[in-house]
């Protein structure tokens, strides 16, 4: 049998260990929640970036089409002048 002081010290140590374990579990849960939120935010940002880039590509494709059409028109005009 342990002396009364040793028993209360052992009980306090066990209580400290339990509190420490609970604290670690809470930290792990918070980290998991934070990681999940970051992944969700990252997915949202990725989706927004994808939409932006698609719009930019469409805009550039229209610009290319316009410039190609303009070039063809100017080449035809040049050929007409050269034929005279």
Secondary structure as GFF3:
##gff-version 3
##sequence-region A 1 84
A	DSSP	alpha_helix	4	83	.	.	.	ID=ss1
###
